[in-house]
Amino acid sequence: MTSADLARHRWTRLVMRARRPERGSAAVQLVVLMPAMFALMFLGMQAALTYHGRTVAIAAAEEGSRAAGALGASSAAGRVAASAFVASAGGDGVLTGVRVSVTRTATTATVVVTGSTPSVIPGWHPTVTQSSSSPLERITR
């Protein structure tokens, strides 16, 4: 064995000995970071589901208030229109346990839509409540 080979052999052994303390560090990093990454991913997904449910609820409330405020319409027409909108937007896949309440006064029709959005976080069921008011249509002189 030449002196160059001996030096290379010693250098290789030194480098290998220096790397040994880091063996398995990738697995430890993975074990530590994966739960945080999954939590972040599920939180983002839950935020998107809640936002979508909120958007459907406000659109249903607006649809119901327009129907309830139409000339010659009733509170039942607003309730039916809001419920039909939620059903056409995805039904139980978007909002579950939907409750629609309609209030008509002499000048306005107000519709409140309440429901729960689907949840990817066990044990948590976010509730969404949105309302919309519109003026009653009437004939004036």
N, CA, C and O atoms as a GROMACS GRO file, in nm:
protein
  564
    1MET      N    1   0.085  -0.117   0.000
    1MET     CA    2   0.000   0.000   0.000
    1MET      C    3   0.090   0.124   0.000
    1MET      O    4   0.184   0.133   0.079
    2THR      N    5   0.061   0.218  -0.089
    2THR     CA    6   0.142   0.339  -0.098
    2THR      C    7   0.100   0.437   0.008
    2THR      O    8  -0.004   0.422   0.073
    3SER      N    9   0.181   0.538   0.025
    3SER     CA   10   0.148   0.639   0.126
    3SER      C   11   0.023   0.719   0.086
    3SER      O   12  -0.051   0.764   0.173
    4ALA      N   13   0.000   0.736  -0.041
    4ALA     CA   14  -0.120   0.807  -0.088
    4ALA      C   15  -0.244   0.725  -0.056
    4ALA      O   16  -0.346   0.780  -0.013
    5ASP      N   17  -0.236   0.593  -0.079
    5ASP     CA   18  -0.349   0.505  -0.047
    5ASP      C   19  -0.376   0.504   0.102
    5ASP      O   20  -0.492   0.505   0.145
    6LEU      N   21  -0.271   0.501   0.181
    6LEU     CA   22  -0.285   0.501   0.326
    6LEU      C   23  -0.349   0.631   0.376
    6LEU      O   24  -0.436   0.629   0.463
    7ALA      N   25  -0.307   0.743   0.319
    7ALA     CA   26  -0.365   0.873   0.356
    7ALA      C   27  -0.513   0.880   0.317
    7ALA      O   28  -0.595   0.929   0.394
    8ARG      N   29  -0.547   0.830   0.198
    8ARG     CA   30  -0.685   0.829   0.152
    8ARG      C   31  -0.771   0.740   0.242
    8ARG      O   32  -0.884   0.776   0.275
    9HIS      N   33  -0.717   0.626   0.283
    9HIS     CA   34  -0.787   0.533   0.371
    9HIS      C   35  -0.813   0.597   0.508
    9HIS      O   36  -0.922   0.586   0.562
   10ARG      N   37  -0.711   0.665   0.562
   10ARG     CA   38  -0.729   0.735   0.690
   10ARG      C   39  -0.833   0.848   0.678
   10ARG      O   40  -0.917   0.867   0.766
   11TRP      N   41  -0.825   0.920   0.568
   11TRP     CA   42  -0.920   1.030   0.545
   11TRP      C   43  -1.063   0.976   0.535
   11TRP      O   44  -1.155   1.036   0.592
   12THR      N   45  -1.082   0.867   0.465
   12THR     CA   46  -1.215   0.806   0.452
   12THR      C   47  -1.267   0.761   0.588
   12THR      O   48  -1.384   0.782   0.619
   13ARG      N   49  -1.184   0.699   0.668
   13ARG     CA   50  -1.226   0.656   0.801
   13ARG      C   51  -1.262   0.775   0.888
   13ARG      O   52  -1.359   0.768   0.964
   14LEU      N   53  -1.186   0.884   0.879
   14LEU     CA   54  -1.214   1.004   0.957
   14LEU      C   55  -1.349   1.064   0.918
   14LEU      O   56  -1.428   1.103   1.004
   15VAL      N   57  -1.374   1.071   0.789
   15VAL     CA   58  -1.500   1.128   0.741
   15VAL      C   59  -1.617   1.039   0.785
   15VAL      O   60  -1.719   1.091   0.830
   16MET      N   61  -1.604   0.909   0.772
   16MET     CA   62  -1.711   0.817   0.812
   16MET      C   63  -1.738   0.825   0.962
   16MET      O   64  -1.854   0.818   1.003
   17ARG      N   65  -1.634   0.840   1.042
   17ARG     CA   66  -1.651   0.850   1.186
   17ARG      C   67  -1.722   0.981   1.222
   17ARG      O   68  -1.801   0.984   1.316
   18ALA      N   69  -1.695   1.088   1.149
   18ALA     CA   70  -1.758   1.217   1.175
   18ALA      C   71  -1.906   1.216   1.138
   18ALA      O   72  -1.985   1.289   1.198
   19ARG      N   73  -1.944   1.136   1.041
   19ARG     CA   74  -2.083   1.131   0.995
   19ARG      C   75  -2.172   1.042   1.081
   19ARG      O   76  -2.294   1.056   1.076
   20ARG      N   77  -2.116   0.955   1.158
   20ARG     CA   78  -2.195   0.858   1.234
   20ARG      C   79  -2.294   0.922   1.331
   20ARG      O   80  -2.405   0.869   1.344
   21PRO      N   81  -2.264   1.031   1.400
   21PRO     CA   82  -2.362   1.087   1.494
   21PRO      C   83  -2.492   1.133   1.427
   21PRO      O   84  -2.594   1.148   1.494
   22GLU      N   85  -2.489   1.156   1.298
   22GLU     CA   86  -2.608   1.204   1.229
   22GLU      C   87  -2.690   1.092   1.167
   22GLU      O   88  -2.789   1.119   1.098
   23ARG      N   89  -2.652   0.970   1.190
   23ARG     CA   90  -2.727   0.858   1.131
   23ARG      C   91  -2.867   0.854   1.192
   23ARG      O   92  -2.882   0.860   1.314
   24GLY      N   93  -2.969   0.845   1.106
   24GLY     CA   94  -3.107   0.838   1.152
   24GLY      C   95  -3.170   0.974   1.177
   24GLY      O   96  -3.285   0.980   1.221
   25SER      N   97  -3.098   1.082   1.151
   25SER     CA   98  -3.154   1.215   1.178
   25SER      C   99  -3.270   1.246   1.083
   25SER      O  100  -3.361   1.319   1.121
   26ALA      N  101  -3.268   1.194   0.963
   26ALA     CA  102  -3.378   1.218   0.869
   26ALA      C  103  -3.508   1.155   0.921
   26ALA      O  104  -3.615   1.215   0.909
   27ALA      N  105  -3.497   1.038   0.979
   27ALA     CA  106  -3.617   0.973   1.034
   27ALA      C  107  -3.673   1.052   1.151
   27ALA      O  108  -3.794   1.066   1.164
   28VAL      N  109  -3.586   1.104   1.236
   28VAL     CA  110  -3.631   1.184   1.351
   28VAL      C  111  -3.697   1.312   1.302
   28VAL      O  112  -3.801   1.352   1.354
   29GLN      N  113  -3.637   1.377   1.203
   29GLN     CA  114  -3.696   1.499   1.149
   29GLN      C  115  -3.834   1.471   1.089
   29GLN      O  116  -3.926   1.550   1.105
   30LEU      N  117  -3.846   1.359   1.022
   30LEU     CA  118  -3.973   1.321   0.962
   30LEU      C  119  -4.079   1.298   1.069
   30LEU      O  120  -4.194   1.340   1.054
   31VAL      N  121  -4.042   1.231   1.176
   31VAL     CA  122  -4.136   1.203   1.285
   31VAL      C  123  -4.181   1.332   1.352
   31VAL      O  124  -4.296   1.342   1.395
   32VAL      N  125  -4.094   1.429   1.362
   32VAL     CA  126  -4.127   1.555   1.426
   32VAL      C  127  -4.209   1.644   1.333
   32VAL      O  128  -4.305   1.708   1.377
   33LEU      N  129  -4.172   1.650   1.206
   33LEU     CA  130  -4.236   1.744   1.114
   33LEU      C  131  -4.367   1.695   1.052
   33LEU      O  132  -4.454   1.776   1.020
   34MET      N  133  -4.384   1.566   1.036
   34MET     CA  134  -4.505   1.516   0.970
   34MET      C  135  -4.634   1.552   1.044
   34MET      O  136  -4.729   1.595   0.978
   35PRO      N  137  -4.644   1.536   1.176
   35PRO     CA  138  -4.768   1.578   1.242
   35PRO      C  139  -4.797   1.727   1.223
   35PRO      O  140  -4.913   1.766   1.206
   36ALA      N  141  -4.695   1.809   1.225
   36ALA     CA  142  -4.716   1.952   1.203
   36ALA      C  143  -4.764   1.978   1.061
   36ALA      O  144  -4.852   2.062   1.040
   37MET      N  145  -4.708   1.908   0.964
   37MET     CA  146  -4.752   1.926   0.825
   37MET      C  147  -4.895   1.879   0.805
   37MET      O  148  -4.973   1.945   0.736
   38PHE      N  149  -4.931   1.766   0.866
   38PHE     CA  150  -5.069   1.718   0.855
   38PHE      C  151  -5.166   1.813   0.924
   38PHE      O  152  -5.274   1.840   0.871
   39ALA      N  153  -5.129   1.865   1.039
   39ALA     CA  154  -5.216   1.960   1.110
   39ALA      C  155  -5.239   2.084   1.025
   39ALA      O  156  -5.352   2.133   1.015
   40LEU      N  157  -5.134   2.135   0.964
   40LEU     CA  158  -5.146   2.252   0.878
   40LEU      C  159  -5.234   2.222   0.757
   40LEU      O  160  -5.316   2.305   0.718
   41MET      N  161  -5.217   2.105   0.699
   41MET     CA  162  -5.296   2.067   0.583
   41MET      C  163  -5.444   2.054   0.620
   41MET      O  164  -5.531   2.103   0.547
   42PHE      N  165  -5.475   1.988   0.732
   42PHE     CA  166  -5.614   1.971   0.773
   42PHE      C  167  -5.677   2.104   0.813
   42PHE      O  168  -5.796   2.126   0.787
   43LEU      N  169  -5.602   2.193   0.875
   43LEU     CA  170  -5.655   2.324   0.910
   43LEU      C  171  -5.690   2.403   0.785
   43LEU      O  172  -5.794   2.468   0.780
   44GLY      N  173  -5.604   2.397   0.684
   44GLY     CA  174  -5.633   2.466   0.558
   44GLY      C  175  -5.756   2.410   0.489
   44GLY      O  176  -5.837   2.484   0.434
   45MET      N  177  -5.769   2.278   0.492
   45MET     CA  178  -5.886   2.213   0.432
   45MET      C  179  -6.013   2.252   0.507
   45MET      O  180  -6.117   2.278   0.446
   46GLN      N  181  -6.005   2.256   0.641
   46GLN     CA  182  -6.122   2.294   0.721
   46GLN      C  183  -6.161   2.439   0.695
   46GLN      O  184  -6.279   2.471   0.688
   47ALA      N  185  -6.062   2.526   0.681
   47ALA     CA  186  -6.092   2.667   0.651
   47ALA      C  187  -6.162   2.679   0.516
   47ALA      O  188  -6.255   2.759   0.502
   48ALA      N  189  -6.118   2.602   0.418
   48ALA     CA  190  -6.182   2.606   0.285
   48ALA      C  191  -6.325   2.555   0.291
   48ALA      O  192  -6.415   2.613   0.230
   49LEU      N  193  -6.349   2.446   0.364
   49LEU     CA  194  -6.485   2.393   0.377
   49LEU      C  195  -6.577   2.491   0.449
   49LEU      O  196  -6.692   2.508   0.409
   50THR      N  197  -6.526   2.556   0.553
   50THR     CA  198  -6.607   2.653   0.626
   50THR      C  199  -6.638   2.775   0.540
   50THR      O  200  -6.751   2.825   0.541
   51TYR      N  201  -6.539   2.822   0.466
   51TYR     CA  202  -6.560   2.937   0.377
   51TYR      C  203  -6.664   2.903   0.269
   51TYR      O  204  -6.752   2.984   0.240
   52HIS      N  205  -6.654   2.784   0.212
   52HIS     CA  206  -6.749   2.744   0.109
   52HIS      C  207  -6.891   2.734   0.167
   52HIS      O  208  -6.987   2.779   0.104
   53GLY      N  209  -6.904   2.675   0.285
   53GLY     CA  210  -7.034   2.667   0.349
   53GLY      C  211  -7.092   2.804   0.379
   53GLY      O  212  -7.212   2.826   0.364
   54ARG      N  213  -7.006   2.895   0.422
   54ARG     CA  214  -7.050   3.032   0.451
   54ARG      C  215  -7.098   3.101   0.324
   54ARG      O  216  -7.199   3.173   0.325
   55THR      N  217  -7.026   3.080   0.214
   55THR     CA  218  -7.064   3.141   0.087
   55THR      C  219  -7.198   3.087   0.037
   55THR      O  220  -7.281   3.163  -0.012
   56VAL      N  221  -7.219   2.957   0.050
   56VAL     CA  222  -7.346   2.897   0.010
   56VAL      C  223  -7.459   2.949   0.098
   56VAL      O  224  -7.569   2.977   0.049
   57ALA      N  225  -7.434   2.963   0.228
   57ALA     CA  226  -7.538   3.012   0.320
   57ALA      C  227  -7.579   3.155   0.288
   57ALA      O  228  -7.698   3.187   0.290
   58ILE      N  229  -7.482   3.242   0.258
   58ILE     CA  230  -7.519   3.381   0.226
   58ILE      C  231  -7.591   3.389   0.092
   58ILE      O  232  -7.683   3.469   0.077
   59ALA      N  233  -7.551   3.307  -0.004
   59ALA     CA  234  -7.621   3.308  -0.133
   59ALA      C  235  -7.763   3.255  -0.118
   59ALA      O  236  -7.856   3.307  -0.181
   60ALA      N  237  -7.782   3.154  -0.035
   60ALA     CA  238  -7.917   3.101  -0.010
   60ALA      C  239  -8.003   3.205   0.062
   60ALA      O  240  -8.122   3.219   0.031
   61ALA      N  241  -7.945   3.275   0.157
   61ALA     CA  242  -8.020   3.379   0.228
   61ALA      C  243  -8.060   3.492   0.132
   61ALA      O  244  -8.172   3.543   0.140
   62GLU      N  245  -7.971   3.530   0.043
   62GLU     CA  246  -8.005   3.634  -0.055
   62GLU      C  247  -8.115   3.588  -0.148
   62GLU      O  248  -8.207   3.663  -0.180
   63GLU      N  249  -8.105   3.463  -0.193
   63GLU     CA  250  -8.209   3.408  -0.281
   63GLU      C  251  -8.344   3.403  -0.209
   63GLU      O  252  -8.447   3.437  -0.267
   64GLY      N  253  -8.342   3.362  -0.084
   64GLY     CA  254  -8.466   3.356  -0.006
   64GLY      C  255  -8.524   3.493   0.021
   64GLY      O  256  -8.646   3.509   0.016
   65SER      N  257  -8.440   3.592   0.049
   65SER     CA  258  -8.493   3.726   0.076
   65SER      C  259  -8.552   3.789  -0.050
   65SER      O  260  -8.650   3.862  -0.043
   66ARG      N  261  -8.491   3.762  -0.166
   66ARG     CA  262  -8.549   3.812  -0.291
   66ARG      C  263  -8.685   3.748  -0.317
   66ARG      O  264  -8.779   3.815  -0.358
   67ALA      N  265  -8.695   3.616  -0.293
   67ALA     CA  266  -8.822   3.548  -0.316
   67ALA      C  267  -8.929   3.593  -0.216
   67ALA      O  268  -9.045   3.610  -0.253
   68ALA      N  269  -8.891   3.613  -0.091
   68ALA     CA  270  -8.987   3.655   0.012
   68ALA      C  271  -9.028   3.801  -0.007
   68ALA      O  272  -9.137   3.840   0.035
   69GLY      N  273  -8.943   3.881  -0.069
   69GLY     CA  274  -8.975   4.022  -0.088
   69GLY      C  275  -9.047   4.052  -0.218
   69GLY      O  276  -9.083   4.167  -0.243
   70ALA      N  277  -9.070   3.951  -0.301
   70ALA     CA  278  -9.138   3.973  -0.428
   70ALA      C  279  -9.283   4.013  -0.405
   70ALA      O  280  -9.342   3.983  -0.301
   71LEU      N  281  -9.340   4.082  -0.503
   71LEU     CA  282  -9.477   4.129  -0.494
   71LEU      C  283  -9.572   4.011  -0.481
   71LEU      O  284  -9.574   3.922  -0.567
   72GLY      N  285  -9.651   4.008  -0.375
   72GLY     CA  286  -9.749   3.903  -0.353
   72GLY      C  287  -9.691   3.774  -0.295
   72GLY      O  288  -9.763   3.675  -0.283
   73ALA      N  289  -9.563   3.772  -0.260
   73ALA     CA  290  -9.500   3.651  -0.205
   73ALA      C  291  -9.524   3.642  -0.055
   73ALA      O  292  -9.572   3.736   0.008
   74SER      N  293  -9.488   3.527   0.001
   74SER     CA  294  -9.505   3.505   0.145
   74SER      C  295  -9.372   3.460   0.205
   74SER      O  296  -9.272   3.441   0.136
   75SER      N  297  -9.375   3.442   0.336
   75SER     CA  298  -9.256   3.393   0.405
   75SER      C  299  -9.220   3.252   0.359
   75SER      O  300  -9.103   3.216   0.351
   76ALA      N  301  -9.322   3.173   0.329
   76ALA     CA  302  -9.299   3.036   0.284
   76ALA      C  303  -9.222   3.033   0.153
   76ALA      O  304  -9.138   2.945   0.132
   77ALA      N  305  -9.248   3.128   0.065
   77ALA     CA  306  -9.177   3.134  -0.064
   77ALA      C  307  -9.028   3.157  -0.041
   77ALA      O  308  -8.945   3.099  -0.110
   78GLY      N  309  -8.994   3.241   0.054
   78GLY     CA  310  -8.853   3.266   0.087
   78GLY      C  311  -8.786   3.144   0.147
   78GLY      O  312  -8.672   3.113   0.116
   79ARG      N  313  -8.859   3.075   0.233
   79ARG     CA  314  -8.805   2.953   0.297
   79ARG      C  315  -8.779   2.846   0.192
   79ARG      O  316  -8.675   2.780   0.194
   80VAL      N  317  -8.874   2.828   0.100
   80VAL     CA  318  -8.859   2.727  -0.005
   80VAL      C  319  -8.743   2.763  -0.098
   80VAL      O  320  -8.666   2.675  -0.136
   81ALA      N  321  -8.731   2.890  -0.135
   81ALA     CA  322  -8.624   2.932  -0.227
   81ALA      C  323  -8.486   2.912  -0.163
   81ALA      O  324  -8.394   2.865  -0.230
   82ALA      N  325  -8.472   2.946  -0.036
   82ALA     CA  326  -8.343   2.930   0.032
   82ALA      C  327  -8.307   2.782   0.047
   82ALA      O  328  -8.192   2.744   0.025
   83SER      N  329  -8.404   2.700   0.084
   83SER     CA  330  -8.380   2.556   0.098
   83SER      C  331  -8.345   2.493  -0.036
   83SER      O  332  -8.257   2.407  -0.043
   84ALA      N  333  -8.414   2.535  -0.141
   84ALA     CA  334  -8.386   2.481  -0.275
   84ALA      C  335  -8.246   2.521  -0.321
   84ALA      O  336  -8.178   2.442  -0.388
   85PHE      N  337  -8.203   2.641  -0.287
   85PHE     CA  338  -8.068   2.685  -0.326
   85PHE      C  339  -7.962   2.600  -0.258
   85PHE      O  340  -7.865   2.558  -0.322
   86VAL      N  341  -7.979   2.575  -0.130
   86VAL     CA  342  -7.881   2.492  -0.057
   86VAL      C  343  -7.878   2.352  -0.116
   86VAL      O  344  -7.771   2.293  -0.132
   87ALA      N  345  -7.995   2.297  -0.149
   87ALA     CA  346  -8.001   2.163  -0.207
   87ALA      C  347  -7.932   2.158  -0.343
   87ALA      O  348  -7.863   2.061  -0.374
   88SER      N  349  -7.950   2.262  -0.424
   88SER     CA  350  -7.888   2.262  -0.557
   88SER      C  351  -7.737   2.291  -0.550
   88SER      O  352  -7.664   2.258  -0.643
   89ALA      N  353  -7.691   2.351  -0.441
   89ALA     CA  354  -7.548   2.382  -0.426
   89ALA      C  355  -7.470   2.265  -0.369
   89ALA      O  356  -7.347   2.274  -0.357
   90GLY      N  357  -7.537   2.157  -0.332
   90GLY     CA  358  -7.464   2.041  -0.280
   90GLY      C  359  -7.531   1.975  -0.163
   90GLY      O  360  -7.490   1.868  -0.121
   91GLY      N  361  -7.635   2.037  -0.110
   91GLY     CA  362  -7.711   1.976   0.000
   91GLY      C  363  -7.627   1.947   0.122
   91GLY      O  364  -7.557   2.034   0.172
   92ASP      N  365  -7.634   1.822   0.170
   92ASP     CA  366  -7.563   1.783   0.292
   92ASP      C  367  -7.412   1.780   0.274
   92ASP      O  368  -7.338   1.776   0.373
   93GLY      N  369  -7.365   1.780   0.151
   93GLY     CA  370  -7.221   1.784   0.129
   93GLY      C  371  -7.162   1.922   0.158
   93GLY      O  372  -7.041   1.935   0.177
   94VAL      N  373  -7.247   2.024   0.161
   94VAL     CA  374  -7.202   2.160   0.187
   94VAL      C  375  -7.247   2.208   0.324
   94VAL      O  376  -7.166   2.257   0.403
   95LEU      N  377  -7.375   2.194   0.354
   95LEU     CA  378  -7.433   2.234   0.483
   95LEU      C  379  -7.526   2.124   0.532
   95LEU      O  380  -7.611   2.076   0.458
   96THR      N  381  -7.509   2.085   0.657
   96THR     CA  382  -7.598   1.985   0.716
   96THR      C  383  -7.683   2.051   0.824
   96THR      O  384  -7.642   2.150   0.885
   97GLY      N  385  -7.800   1.997   0.847
   97GLY     CA  386  -7.889   2.052   0.949
   97GLY      C  387  -7.930   2.194   0.920
   97GLY      O  388  -7.930   2.278   1.010
   98VAL      N  389  -7.964   2.223   0.796
   98VAL     CA  390  -7.996   2.360   0.754
   98VAL      C  391  -8.128   2.404   0.815
   98VAL      O  392  -8.229   2.334   0.806
   99ARG      N  393  -8.125   2.522   0.876
   99ARG     CA  394  -8.246   2.585   0.929
   99ARG      C  395  -8.262   2.720   0.860
   99ARG      O  396  -8.168   2.800   0.855
  100VAL      N  397  -8.381   2.745   0.809
  100VAL     CA  398  -8.410   2.871   0.740
  100VAL      C  399  -8.523   2.939   0.814
  100VAL      O  400  -8.630   2.880   0.833
  101SER      N  401  -8.500   3.063   0.855
  101SER     CA  402  -8.608   3.140   0.918
  101SER      C  403  -8.630   3.268   0.838
  101SER      O  404  -8.534   3.334   0.795
  102VAL      N  405  -8.757   3.302   0.818
  102VAL     CA  406  -8.794   3.418   0.737
  102VAL      C  407  -8.878   3.511   0.823
  102VAL      O  408  -8.972   3.468   0.890
  103THR      N  409  -8.844   3.638   0.820
  103THR     CA  410  -8.919   3.741   0.892
  103THR      C  411  -8.958   3.850   0.792
  103THR      O  412  -8.873   3.907   0.724
  104ARG      N  413  -9.089   3.877   0.785
  104ARG     CA  414  -9.137   3.985   0.697
  104ARG      C  415  -9.196   4.096   0.783
  104ARG      O  416  -9.280   4.071   0.870
  105THR      N  417  -9.154   4.216   0.757
  105THR     CA  418  -9.215   4.333   0.820
  105THR      C  419  -9.291   4.409   0.710
  105THR      O  420  -9.308   4.358   0.600
  106ALA      N  421  -9.336   4.528   0.742
  106ALA     CA  422  -9.411   4.607   0.644
  106ALA      C  423  -9.322   4.652   0.529
  106ALA      O  424  -9.373   4.681   0.420
  107THR      N  425  -9.191   4.658   0.550
  107THR     CA  426  -9.104   4.710   0.444
  107THR      C  427  -8.992   4.615   0.401
  107THR      O  428  -8.938   4.631   0.292
  108THR      N  429  -8.957   4.516   0.481
  108THR     CA  430  -8.844   4.430   0.447
  108THR      C  431  -8.875   4.282   0.470
  108THR      O  432  -8.963   4.245   0.548
  109ALA      N  433  -8.798   4.201   0.400
  109ALA     CA  434  -8.801   4.055   0.420
  109ALA      C  435  -8.660   4.013   0.458
  109ALA      O  436  -8.564   4.043   0.387
  110THR      N  437  -8.646   3.945   0.571
  110THR     CA  438  -8.516   3.902   0.620
  110THR      C  439  -8.514   3.749   0.629
  110THR      O  440  -8.605   3.688   0.685
  111VAL      N  441  -8.409   3.690   0.574
  111VAL     CA  442  -8.394   3.544   0.576
  111VAL      C  443  -8.262   3.513   0.646
  111VAL      O  444  -8.158   3.571   0.616
  112VAL      N  445  -8.268   3.419   0.742
  112VAL     CA  446  -8.149   3.374   0.814
  112VAL      C  447  -8.130   3.225   0.785
  112VAL      O  448  -8.221   3.145   0.808
  113VAL      N  449  -8.012   3.189   0.734
  113VAL     CA  450  -7.979   3.049   0.703
  113VAL      C  451  -7.870   3.004   0.800
  113VAL      O  452  -7.766   3.068   0.811
  114THR      N  453  -7.894   2.894   0.869
  114THR     CA  454  -7.798   2.838   0.965
  114THR      C  455  -7.775   2.691   0.933
  114THR      O  456  -7.870   2.618   0.904
  115GLY      N  457  -7.650   2.648   0.938
  115GLY     CA  458  -7.617   2.509   0.912
  115GLY      C  459  -7.476   2.477   0.957
  115GLY      O  460  -7.399   2.567   0.991
  116SER      N  461  -7.443   2.350   0.958
  116SER     CA  462  -7.308   2.306   0.997
  116SER      C  463  -7.232   2.263   0.873
  116SER      O  464  -7.287   2.196   0.786
  117THR      N  465  -7.107   2.303   0.865
  117THR     CA  466  -7.023   2.263   0.753
  117THR      C  467  -6.958   2.129   0.783
  117THR      O  468  -6.942   2.093   0.899
  118PRO      N  469  -6.921   2.053   0.680
  118PRO     CA  470  -6.850   1.927   0.704
  118PRO      C  471  -6.717   1.954   0.775
  118PRO      O  472  -6.658   2.061   0.760
  119SER      N  473  -6.672   1.858   0.852
  119SER     CA  474  -6.550   1.876   0.930
  119SER      C  475  -6.451   1.765   0.903
  119SER      O  476  -6.487   1.648   0.898
  120VAL      N  477  -6.324   1.802   0.887
  120VAL     CA  478  -6.216   1.704   0.875
  120VAL      C  479  -6.143   1.690   1.007
  120VAL      O  480  -6.058   1.602   1.022
  121ILE      N  481  -6.177   1.775   1.103
  121ILE     CA  482  -6.119   1.769   1.237
  121ILE      C  483  -6.220   1.698   1.327
  121ILE      O  484  -6.330   1.749   1.347
  122PRO      N  485  -6.185   1.582   1.381
  122PRO     CA  486  -6.281   1.504   1.461
  122PRO      C  487  -6.334   1.581   1.582
  122PRO      O  488  -6.258   1.646   1.654
  123GLY      N  489  -6.465   1.573   1.601
  123GLY     CA  490  -6.527   1.634   1.718
  123GLY      C  491  -6.559   1.781   1.705
  123GLY      O  492  -6.613   1.840   1.798
  124TRP      N  493  -6.529   1.841   1.592
  124TRP     CA  494  -6.555   1.984   1.575
  124TRP      C  495  -6.647   2.002   1.456
  124TRP      O  496  -6.615   1.959   1.345
  125HIS      N  497  -6.761   2.066   1.476
  125HIS     CA  498  -6.858   2.088   1.370
  125HIS      C  499  -6.891   2.237   1.366
  125HIS      O  500  -6.980   2.283   1.438
  126PRO      N  501  -6.820   2.313   1.282
  126PRO     CA  502  -6.844   2.458   1.277
  126PRO      C  503  -6.983   2.491   1.224
  126PRO      O  504  -7.032   2.430   1.129
  127THR      N  505  -7.046   2.588   1.288
  127THR     CA  506  -7.180   2.633   1.248
  127THR      C  507  -7.167   2.766   1.176
  127THR      O  508  -7.093   2.855   1.216
  128VAL      N  509  -7.243   2.777   1.069
  128VAL     CA  510  -7.242   2.897   0.986
  128VAL      C  511  -7.381   2.960   0.993
  128VAL      O  512  -7.481   2.890   0.976
  129THR      N  513  -7.388   3.090   1.016
  129THR     CA  514  -7.515   3.162   1.016
  129THR      C  515  -7.498   3.287   0.930
  129THR      O  516  -7.409   3.368   0.955
  130GLN      N  517  -7.584   3.302   0.831
  130GLN     CA  518  -7.580   3.417   0.742
  130GLN      C  519  -7.722   3.470   0.724
  130GLN      O  520  -7.818   3.394   0.724
  131SER      N  521  -7.733   3.601   0.708
  131SER     CA  522  -7.866   3.661   0.689
  131SER      C  523  -7.861   3.762   0.575
  131SER      O  524  -7.757   3.816   0.540
  132SER      N  525  -7.979   3.785   0.520
  132SER     CA  526  -7.992   3.883   0.412
  132SER      C  527  -8.129   3.947   0.422
  132SER      O  528  -8.228   3.881   0.455
  133SER      N  529  -8.134   4.075   0.394
  133SER     CA  530  -8.261   4.150   0.395
  133SER      C  531  -8.280   4.217   0.261
  133SER      O  532  -8.184   4.261   0.197
  134SER      N  533  -8.403   4.225   0.220
  134SER     CA  534  -8.435   4.299   0.097
  134SER      C  535  -8.568   4.370   0.116
  134SER      O  536  -8.652   4.326   0.195
  135PRO      N  537  -8.586   4.479   0.045
  135PRO     CA  538  -8.713   4.552   0.058
  135PRO      C  539  -8.826   4.475  -0.008
  135PRO      O  540  -8.806   4.404  -0.107
  136LEU      N  541  -8.946   4.491   0.046
  136LEU     CA  542  -9.064   4.430  -0.014
  136LEU      C  543  -9.103   4.508  -0.138
  136LEU      O  544  -9.100   4.631  -0.138
  137GLU      N  545  -9.140   4.436  -0.242
  137GLU     CA  546  -9.188   4.501  -0.363
  137GLU      C  547  -9.332   4.544  -0.337
  137GLU      O  548  -9.412   4.467  -0.284
  138ARG      N  549  -9.365   4.667  -0.376
  138ARG     CA  550  -9.502   4.713  -0.360
  138ARG      C  551  -9.532   4.817  -0.466
  138ARG      O  552  -9.442   4.882  -0.519
  139ILE      N  553  -9.656   4.831  -0.496
  139ILE     CA  554  -9.698   4.928  -0.597
  139ILE      C  555  -9.721   5.061  -0.528
  139ILE      O  556  -9.798   5.069  -0.432
  140THR      N  557  -9.656   5.163  -0.577
  140THR     CA  558  -9.674   5.298  -0.523
  140THR      C  559  -9.729   5.390  -0.631
  140THR      O  560  -9.719   5.360  -0.750
  141ARG      N  561  -9.786   5.499  -0.588
  141ARG     CA  562  -9.840   5.596  -0.682
  141ARG      C  563  -9.759   5.720  -0.683
  141ARG      O  564  -9.790   5.814  -0.756
   0.00000   0.00000   0.00000
